[in-house]
Amino acid sequence: MPIRLASHVLPLLLCLLLALATPLHAQQPTAVIAAEARLESWSDPIEALGTLRADESVTLSATVTEIVAELAFGDGEVVEAGKLLVRLADDEEQADLRVAQALRDERRNAVNRLAQLQERNLAPRGDLEDARARLRQVEAEIQGLEARLANYRLRAPFDGVTGFRNISVGSLVTPGTELVTLDKLDVMKLDFNVPEVFLSLLEPGLTLTAHSAAYPDDDFTGTIASVGARVDPVSRSVPVRAELDNPDLKLRPGMLIEVVVQRQPRETMVIPEAALIPEGNRQYVLVLHENGDYQVERRQITIGARRKGEVEVLEGLSEGQLVVAHGTERVRDGQPARLLGILDDDTSVPEILRRERDASEAES
């Protein structure tokens, strides 16, 4: 008995037969966005939290009981090594020094007279030696007075930034009174702890990147200066100290810093993570051959580490090859593709789509 089909089914069957009969090369290419496999610097990061310290830090205190005679610094002032910061009243000590200097001149003249007489055998040699001994004695007293006078003048021991001034001229200070703080801030020390499992991977010279909540848009780079000699038996972590350049003096002691240590730095092949097509334990990508119609090849690759939005390729790709980054679910192995654009640091997916839309509107 012959099978009769409804009249409205015949056109649908005809369209289906035509579609099946259409050769693959005659199909409309699928639009895709690609990315280029490229060599980039890569490292396996170790993340931690650390605290900043000044490269050099000191609190200058009084060592004598006296009145402040002069303050030669302001709050947060950048000073050079050797600059006078605080002078205490030293009138009495200066007077003692002048007395000793006068006595030195007197005894020096006596030595000179006795030396001239001794040359003419008119004075005993013993008198000359005694005069020289008395001269050395007063010279030692002068050195002691000058050393004590240094305690009345506080100078910057190194280039740095002063703290707040909390004393005034005329204040009576005693030994131990804190007069001024000074911090060397052009280089900062960054102390942080990492788990002991990374101990074998840490060594002086490794680079790191530091971030502060105070400057969210800034990256501060530095290097590990030293690794602690002991592991904390409670936290099982090892202390690490790094050094950061701070030419703009943005970083300050005590700041909390996010640290990313660049472990095992290397040059490696990198593609966007969106280009991966996982199947069990295997990873595939769709390679675009630049032969005019961008024919698609499904290829297995071997991947390494991952980071935000990117993956390391160990085997399967060469530098400069194009892989499908967006549109992997619509295109198949062996099909032609229409390349809308190539992603890079300056070109994003929305920008590529906007350019394609503008071009389509211009043609229509």
Secondary structure, DSSP 4 states (H G I P E B T S, - for coil): ------TTHHHHHHHHHHHHHS-GGGSPPEEEEEEE-EEEEEEEEEEEEEEEEEEEEEEEE--S-EEEEEE---TT-EE-TT-EEEEE--HHHHHHHHHHHHHHHHHHHHHHHHHHHHHTT-S-HHHHHHHHHHHHHHHHHHHHHHHHHHTTEEE-SSSEEE------TT-EE-TT-EEEEEEEEEEEEEEEEEEGGGGGG--TT-EEEEEETTEEEEEEEEEEEEE-SS--TTT-EEEEEEEEE-TT----TT-EEEEEEEEEEEEEEEEEGGG-EEETTEEEEEEEE-SSS-EEEEEEEEEEEEETTEEEEEES--TT-EEEEE-TTT--TT-BEEEEEEEBTTB-HHHHHHHHHHHHHHH-
